[in-house]
Amino acid sequence: VWQHHYPKFNPRIRAQRYTSAGQKAGSEIEVVSLSDNGEQPSAAALTDGGFVVTWVSRRNAGSPGTIYARRYNAAGGPVGDKFVVQNQLTIDLSQPSITGLADGGFVAVWQQPAAIGYNVFGRRYSAAGVRSAAFRVNVLPARKAAPAIAGLASGGFVVAWRSDDDSGTGIFARRFPVAGNGGGIFRVNTTSWGNQTLPSVTAFSNGGFLVAWTSRAQFGSSGL
């Protein structure tokens, strides 16, 4: 999925499916049309062969962002209309990330402003589309959280984000089981000098996972 700017001030969201051989499967999908506007897309595959896309939508420039999502079937057709994941009216929500779960459901996370910095929140959906209450992922607010999420083979999921530390910002993560509250928050990066930013996370079939990020000044310049 990607953000398409044309015209300039009306961003849209488009998607393209591919086969296992790397060939295009069907034509481009217009997830968010010109009349709606959407930005910061994130997509995840579902166990039924379909997928789900989430994004931020603003009615006009400068207005607060609302987190939306929409499901699609294995043929690329929409399953119902778009739906609101989170809307705080006067609070600007941003940077959504989404992942599918082993049970056919999915989880979306996003950042929202706190009194100082940002907090990370999430919401689970069952395979039938029944949603949970929103839950908080982090404890201490961050300057720019930019959360990333991945579903685990165990049925749970892991969330990584950027948060302040003694020398700038570091990468932190938290695992969540199939049901119940998440475990303890842990630091991902070892070298803490300078700013660690832009986390990305993916899961392995053996139940493990990998977190990658950008490290500024760790090796004398920006790198992964």
ZILIN-V306356 format. One record per residue. N is the residue number from 1. SS is DSSP state (A for helix, B for strand, O for the rest). OMEGA is omega as a letter, one per 20 degrees, with the letter a starting at -180 (999 if undefined). BURIAL is 1 if it has 24 or more other ideal C-beta (glycine too) atoms within 12 Angstrom, else 0. Layout:
N|SS|OMEGA|BURIAL + N|SS|OMEGA|BURIAL
//
This chain:
1|O|r|1 + 2|B|r|0 + 3|B|a|0 + 4|B|a|1 + 5|O|r|0 + 6|O|i|0 + 7|O|a|0 + 8|O|a|0 + 9|O|r|0 + 10|O|a|0 + 11|O|r|1 + 12|B|r|1 + 13|B|r|1 + 14|B|a|1 + 15|B|r|1 + 16|B|r|0 + 17|B|r|1 + 18|B|r|0 + 19|O|r|0 + 20|O|r|0 + 21|O|r|0 + 22|O|r|0 + 23|O|r|0 + 24|B|r|0 + 25|B|a|0 + 26|B|a|0 + 27|B|r|0 + 28|B|a|0 + 29|B|r|1 + 30|B|a|1 + 31|B|r|1 + 32|B|a|1 + 33|O|a|0 + 34|O|a|0 + 35|O|a|0 + 36|O|a|1 + 37|O|a|1 + 38|O|a|1 + 39|B|r|1 + 40|B|a|1 + 41|B|r|1 + 42|B|a|1 + 43|B|r|1 + 44|B|r|1 + 45|B|r|1 + 46|O|a|1 + 47|O|r|0 + 48|O|a|0 + 49|O|r|0 + 50|O|r|1 + 51|B|r|1 + 52|B|a|1 + 53|B|r|1 + 54|B|a|1 + 55|B|r|1 + 56|B|r|1 + 57|B|r|1 + 58|O|a|1 + 59|O|r|0 + 60|O|a|0 + 61|O|r|0 + 62|O|r|0 + 63|O|a|0 + 64|O|r|0 + 65|O|r|1 + 66|B|r|1 + 67|B|r|1 + 68|B|r|1 + 69|B|r|1 + 70|B|r|1 + 71|B|r|1 + 72|B|r|1 + 73|O|a|0 + 74|O|r|0 + 75|O|r|0 + 76|O|r|1 + 77|O|a|0 + 78|B|r|0 + 79|B|a|1 + 80|B|a|0 + 81|B|r|0 + 82|B|r|1 + 83|B|a|1 + 84|B|r|1 + 85|B|r|1 + 86|B|r|1 + 87|O|a|1 + 88|O|r|0 + 89|O|a|0 + 90|O|a|0 + 91|O|a|0 + 92|O|r|1 + 93|B|a|1 + 94|B|r|1 + 95|B|r|1 + 96|B|r|1 + 97|B|a|1 + 98|B|r|1 + 99|B|r|1 + 100|B|r|1 + 101|O|a|1 + 102|O|a|1 + 103|O|r|1 + 104|O|r|1 + 105|O|r|1 + 106|B|r|1 + 107|B|r|1 + 108|B|r|1 + 109|B|a|1 + 110|B|r|1 + 111|B|r|1 + 112|B|a|1 + 113|B|r|1 + 114|O|r|1 + 115|O|r|0 + 116|O|r|0 + 117|O|a|0 + 118|B|r|1 + 119|B|r|1 + 120|B|r|1 + 121|B|r|1 + 122|B|r|1 + 123|B|r|1 + 124|B|r|1 + 125|B|r|1 + 126|O|r|0 + 127|O|r|0 + 128|O|r|0 + 129|O|r|0 + 130|O|a|0 + 131|B|r|0 + 132|O|r|0 + 133|O|r|0 + 134|O|a|1 + 135|B|a|1 + 136|B|a|1 + 137|O|a|1 + 138|O|r|1 + 139|O|r|0 + 140|O|r|1 + 141|O|a|1 + 142|B|r|1 + 143|O|r|0 + 144|O|a|1 + 145|O|r|1 + 146|O|a|1 + 147|O|r|1 + 148|B|a|1 + 149|B|r|1 + 150|B|r|1 + 151|B|a|1 + 152|O|a|1 + 153|O|a|0 + 154|O|a|0 + 155|O|r|1 + 156|O|r|1 + 157|B|r|1 + 158|B|r|1 + 159|B|r|1 + 160|B|r|1 + 161|B|r|1 + 162|B|r|1 + 163|B|a|1 + 164|B|r|1 + 165|B|a|0 + 166|O|a|0 + 167|O|a|0 + 168|B|r|1 + 169|B|r|1 + 170|B|r|1 + 171|B|a|1 + 172|B|a|1 + 173|B|r|1 + 174|B|r|1 + 175|B|r|1 + 176|B|r|1 + 177|O|r|0 + 178|O|r|0 + 179|O|r|0 + 180|O|a|0 + 181|O|r|0 + 182|B|r|1 + 183|O|a|0 + 184|O|r|0 + 185|O|r|1 + 186|B|r|0 + 187|B|r|1 + 188|O|a|1 + 189|O|r|1 + 190|O|r|0 + 191|O|a|0 + 192|O|a|0 + 193|O|a|0 + 194|B|a|1 + 195|B|r|1 + 196|B|a|1 + 197|B|r|1 + 198|B|r|1 + 199|B|r|1 + 200|B|a|1 + 201|B|r|1 + 202|B|a|0 + 203|B|r|1 + 204|O|a|0 + 205|O|r|0 + 206|O|r|0 + 207|O|r|0 + 208|O|r|0 + 209|B|a|1 + 210|B|r|0 + 211|B|r|1 + 212|B|a|0 + 213|B|r|1 + 214|B|r|1 + 215|B|a|1 + 216|B|r|1 + 217|O|r|0 + 218|O|a|1 + 219|O|r|0 + 220|O|r|0 + 221|O|a|0 + 222|O|r|0 + 223|B|r|0 + 224|O|999|0
//
